[in-house]
Amino acid sequence: MLSFLFIALNAYALLTRGTYLVSILPFGLLVLLFGFFAMDKLLWVCIFLVPLSIPLDMFYPGLGFNMALPTEPILFGLMLIFLLKQALEKTYDRKILNHPVTWAIFFMLFWMLITSITSTMPWISIKYFLSRLWFVVGFYFLLVLMLKKKKNITKFFWISLIPVAIVILITLGEHTTLGFTQKTAHSVVKPFYNDHTSYGAILAMFIPILTGFLFMKKYKGFFRYIIVLLLFLFLISIVFSYTRAAWVSLIGAFGMYLIIRLKINYKWVLSGIAVLAALFFVYQTDIMVMLEQNKQESSTDFKEHVQSISNVATDASNKERINRWNCALRMFKEKPLVGWGPGTYQFQYAPFQRSHEKTIISTNAGDVGNAHSEYLGPLSEEGILGLLSFVIIMVTVLITALNRYKKTKSKETRTLLLMPLIGLMTYFIHGFLNNFLDTDKASAPFWGFIAVIVAIDLYHTNEDDSQTSLSEKVKQ
């Protein structure tokens, strides 16, 4: 009877509405069943599917909203089941709830909710808030519980890495037919990524993970060759992504790695950053004049492409980014406390553009991206506390990871801690130039890496290498 009813509804929807939406009902029921009885397995499947997800508007253009399929519907279901269970059972681990990183995340979500209510476009902001909520619930609150088992940390890395490698192979295959040019780098990453910049950002985040695997003793022989091959594949791919911000983020993250490994006092590092910032503000006019002398456009030639990073005079991408930043600052000045509302920047920034700052790729339509900054975006959309909420998360994660790194005896655990920390550093640096946390592609590794750091801090610190190897022998 139920089967007949489903077939009838599906046929009616297809013939009268021309839609296949009814046909996904069995998939939705399957997700609900897994969510209630095998939530961990469903989350693993979701994490694997993230790099392979495809936007809804590819199938149904003009809907007025978009989401990644099939991951975001899965995450939405997981969020509802998780919140329902917590409302009824209240069994969530208090150690996680009381962790400083969790409190920082709570503050971010709380302020995002407040600014969604005060938003100039409440419906847009509520949708934006809900998407951030299901990303955080799935990739942080649920994942950190699963990472109580230490073996699940490397499992998470591999389940995240393998589908990215699949996308890389598909992308390189497309590149091969089109000549590996800088112009085609924008199109070959579709439909998996919106553009080459988000693709490059994700590759940069995973390169420290693969590098870390090379320092882990348990990976030997043939498996070690596989890791080297994958690392080479990721490095080649990030070169041919032509994503200058990703290249810069890797260099900055490597600098962070050297600071940690060489045990350079953080006071000296912070002092150096403060001095450089002061020099920039004192000599900013001279610096801008010098930068404007660089006329090198982005190019397929890698030397010229690197030189174009500092071209703020003629490079359309760089000039447009500055245009967006200036708009974000003007929007902040008009609404400094609560901002314009989460997710509203792209719909509100057009009137804040100045004619002399516009470029050939500028638009008033609100259809080609956001503030291009993980820092200025929240500043314009959620006011000063929006910016602070992201910075507080960044600082608490760094402090947690660095303090635990100093205290942990196990070399393997230190490596497992360093891998996501350096991966996150690539994104924190990249965040000055782009923002992608409104997508599942960036949210999965971002919140997942934070979950790894918190899990190690809470559950995997009171062991040394001899204890680890002994436990492994007992299991064998």
Secondary structure, DSSP 8 states (H G I E B T S, - for coil): -HHHHHHHHHHHIIIII---GGGGHHHHHHHHHHHHH-HHHHHHHHHHHGGG-EEGGGTSTTSS---EETHHHHHHHHHHHHHHHHHHH--S-HHHHTSHHHHHHHHHHHHHHHHHHS-SSHHHHHHHHHHHHHHHIIIIIIHHHHTTSTHHHHHHHHHHHHHHHHHHHHHHHHHHHHTS-TTGGGTTTTTTSSSHHHHHHHHHHHHHHHHHHTT-TT--HHHHHHHHHHHHHHHHHHHHTT-HHHHHHHHHHHHHHHHHHTT--HHHHHHHHHHHHHHHHHSHHHHHHHHHT------SSHHHHHHGGG--SS-HHHHHHHHHHHHHHHHHHHSTTT-S-TT-HHHHSGGG--GGG--TT--SSS-S---S-TTHHHHHHHHHHHHHHHHHHHHHHHHHHHHHHHH---HHHHHHHHHHHHHHHHHHHHTTT---TTSHHHHHHHHHHHHHHHHHHHHS-S--HHHHHHHHHHH-
